[in-house]
Each structure stands twice: as C-alpha cells, then as structure tokens.
C-alpha cells in the first residue's frame, strides 16, 4: 500500500509506516511543502496514495470525495504533540495490515477509528 504523509505530521511517521511494510513518502520529499490542499489531493489521486494528515479540510467529502481517492486518513487527537500523533500512526499501521481505506475517509481518534464510505 502506498501512503503520503502530510507536512503537518512528524517525520517519525514515515519510519513507523515503512517499518510496517508500507511504501510511505512525505509531502516534503516531493517538494510540495506549502502547496495548496487541492494540489496535494490531486497528487495523491494520481499516484494512488492514501493521504494521512491532521488537516480537517480533507474531511470535507464534497471537496474531497473519498471514492475518488485511494483513501484519506485524518488523525484527530485532543493533543497534537509528537507522542500522541505517533501513537495514532502506530494504531493506523496495525489497522492498515487488515483493511485498506480505498474509497473511504477514516477519522482516527485515540479510542476509535471511524470509517466513512464516499
């Protein structure tokens, strides 16, 4: 599974996901830092990559219909410190081994993951 890590996530996310056997790259790897959300979404769609982000704009299913993407995963935590975010990414990596988010929007919270189809 191919993943794209948004610029608002710590670099440690890449190591966690690659360690789980996923192909993960970052927005920064592709020199897309500061790029408009729509351009990042278009790149994810073109590459067939699942976007992992903290950016709630991607939860807007009218602007970013999940069925048009390999998947969108929004991380939601009461705290957005590095430890909390990396803990959520560990959880996501475990779930991704059993379920692909193709055509879905996932909202990952500390105590649950909500799945929404297009």
C-alpha positions in Angstrom: 0.0 0.0 0.0 1.3 3.5 -0.9 0.9 6.3 1.6 1.6 10.0 1.5 2.4 11.7 4.8 1.3 15.4 5.0 3.7 18.1 6.1 1.8 18.7 9.4 2.9 15.3 10.7 6.2 14.5 12.4 8.9 12.8 10.3 8.8 9.8 12.7 5.5 8.7 11.0 7.4 7.7 7.9 9.6 5.3 9.8 6.6 3.7 11.6 4.8 3.1 8.3 7.8 1.9 6.4 8.7 -0.4 9.3 5.2 -1.8 8.9 5.9 -2.7 5.3 4.2 0.2 3.6 5.5 2.5 0.9 5.4 5.9 2.5 6.6 9.2 1.3 6.1 12.7 2.5 4.8 16.0 1.0 8.3 17.4 1.8 10.0 14.5 -0.1 8.3 15.7 -3.2 8.9 19.4 -2.5 5.2 20.1 -2.1 5.6 21.8 1.3 3.2 24.8 1.4 1.3 23.6 -1.6 -2.4 24.0 -1.7 -4.5 21.2 -0.4 -6.1 20.6 -3.8 -2.7 20.0 -5.4 -1.7 17.6 -2.7 -5.0 15.7 -3.1 -4.5 15.6 -6.9 -1.0 14.2 -6.5 -2.3 11.5 -4.1 -5.0 10.6 -6.6 -2.6 10.4 -9.5 -0.2 8.3 -7.5 -2.8 6.1 -5.9 -1.6 7.0 -2.5 -3.5 7.1 0.8 -3.2 10.6 2.4 -2.5 10.7 6.1 -3.0 14.2 7.6 -4.1 16.3 10.6 -5.8 18.7 8.2 -9.5 18.7 8.7 -10.1 20.3 5.3 -9.7 16.8 3.8 -12.7 15.6 5.9 -14.9 17.7 3.6 -16.4 14.9 1.4 -17.8 17.4 -1.1 -14.4 18.9 -1.8 -12.6 15.6 -1.5 -15.0 12.7 -2.2 -13.4 9.6 -0.7 -14.5 7.4 -3.6 -12.1 9.3 -5.8 -9.0 8.5 -3.7 -7.0 5.5 -2.5 -8.1 6.7 0.9 -7.9 9.7 3.2 -7.0 9.3 6.9 -7.4 12.2 9.3 -5.7 12.0 12.7 -7.7 13.6 15.5 -6.3 13.8 19.0 -7.0 16.1 21.9 -3.3 16.7 22.0 -1.3 17.1 18.8 2.1 16.6 20.4 4.6 14.3 18.7 4.0 11.4 21.1 0.2 11.5 20.6 0.4 11.7 16.9 3.0 8.8 16.6 0.8 6.7 18.9 -2.1 7.2 16.4 0.1 6.4 13.5 1.1 3.1 15.2 -2.6 2.3 15.5 -3.3 3.2 11.9 -0.4 0.9 10.8 -1.9 -2.0 12.6 -5.3 -1.4 11.1 -3.9 -1.0 7.6 -2.4 -4.5 7.7 -6.0 -5.8 7.7 -8.1 -3.2 6.0 -7.4 -0.9 3.0 -9.0 2.6 3.1 -9.7 2.6 -0.7 -12.6 5.0 -1.3 -13.0 5.7 2.4 -12.4 8.6 4.8 -11.0 7.4 8.1 -11.1 9.6 11.2 -8.6 8.1 13.7 -9.0 9.1 17.3 -7.2 7.8 20.4 -10.1 5.5 21.3 -11.6 4.6 17.9 -11.4 4.9 14.1 -14.5 6.0 12.3 -14.8 4.7 8.7 -16.9 6.6 6.1 -17.6 5.5 2.6 -18.0 8.0 -0.1 
